[in-house]
């Protein structure tokens, strides 16, 4: 199945491909690149857990 996304370099929708993953992700690799200009993408990157924040309000 082709993945198509807007490429900011080409300024239009382009086909994305998954380059060879050197990080060992296999089929779960989040990296993609534009087949026209090779602009790199991270698709659904994992975000680090958000730190709990404590706020104090002045009385």
C-alpha positions in Angstrom: 0.0 0.0 0.0 1.4 3.4 -1.0 1.7 6.1 1.7 1.0 9.6 0.4 1.6 12.7 2.4 2.1 16.4 1.9 5.8 17.2 1.2 6.7 20.7 2.3 9.7 20.7 0.0 7.8 19.7 -3.1 4.7 21.6 -1.9 2.3 18.9 -3.0 1.3 15.4 -2.0 3.9 12.8 -2.8 4.5 9.1 -2.3 6.6 8.2 0.7 8.8 5.2 1.1 10.4 3.5 4.1 14.2 3.6 3.8 16.3 0.7 5.2 16.0 0.9 9.0 19.3 0.8 10.7 17.8 1.1 14.2 16.3 -2.4 14.2 12.6 -1.3 14.1 11.8 -3.6 11.2 8.2 -3.0 10.0 7.5 -0.7 12.9 10.1 1.9 11.7 8.7 5.4 11.9 11.0 6.8 9.2 9.8 7.7 5.7 11.1 9.8 2.9 9.6 11.5 -0.1 10.3 9.5 -3.3 10.8 12.7 -5.3 13.1 14.9 -3.2 14.1 12.6 -0.2 12.8 14.9 2.5 12.8 12.9 5.7 9.6 12.2 7.8 8.9 10.6 11.2 5.5 9.0 11.0 3.7 8.8 14.4 6.9 9.3 16.4 6.8 8.0 20.0 6.7 11.0 22.4 8.5 10.9 25.7 6.2 10.6 28.8 5.1 14.0 30.0 6.5 15.1 33.3 3.9 15.7 36.1 3.7 19.4 36.8 2.7 21.0 40.0 1.4 24.5 39.9 0.9 26.8 42.8 -1.5 29.7 42.8 -1.0 32.8 44.8 -3.7 33.2 47.4 
